[in-house]
């Protein structure tokens, strides 16, 4: 039986509808995991859930121990990872409230531990990252959206920045010139680490605000919270439907 891991981000620190069987506190050589991993059943399917920012959202993006998180999921025997990300929308099609299943990523982060092989590298540790998201899993998510009657953007380029501050308008103009549709803070090195461990990985991105210089007026957390309340409900519906979609 396959086991799906769901990594929840901003707005999804708990998975409503998850019947929890047990909590796993996993020790890793890389240090502490963001939170205890919840093992249970979600819409009739075995899943594990991990709150990326901790259950109280106390971990900022640059302080997350991505290596420990991904290693813990591997240790628990998961077969694939669905990551949920709250992002800003750069291009016109990425309006607030849009759900996107990205197909590409550009990494702007620095000073993050981004590989499992820093201390014992071998030539075979080079990973092919041409397609950073697993295509079969992406298609399952797209099919799940269709089955649930949800409109999603089926591709997009996620630009990952350090945070926790939001970007300047000039930075967003640069990212748009680079081809980014979305901006977020947690997509890397998470995606690459999953690839290093051979775990299929894809992302469900909820646009919670128009990015700097694209928004009318100041970007406020109050406005973002309003989008999260409705948007994450649709994200949960999409994931539930994708679990029963052909893979």
Protein Blocks (a to p, Z undefined) as FASTA:
>chain_A
ZZddddddehiabcehiacfbdcddddfkbpcfbdcddddeehiacddddfkojnopacf
klpcfklmmmmmmmnopabdcdddddddfbfmlcghiacddfbdcdfbehiafbfklmmc
cfklpccfkbmbafklmmmmmmmmmmnopacdfbdcddddfbjbdcdfklmmmmmmnopa
bdcfklpcklmmmmmnopacddddddfbdcehkagcjddfklmmmmmmmmmmmmmmmmmm
mmmgcZZ
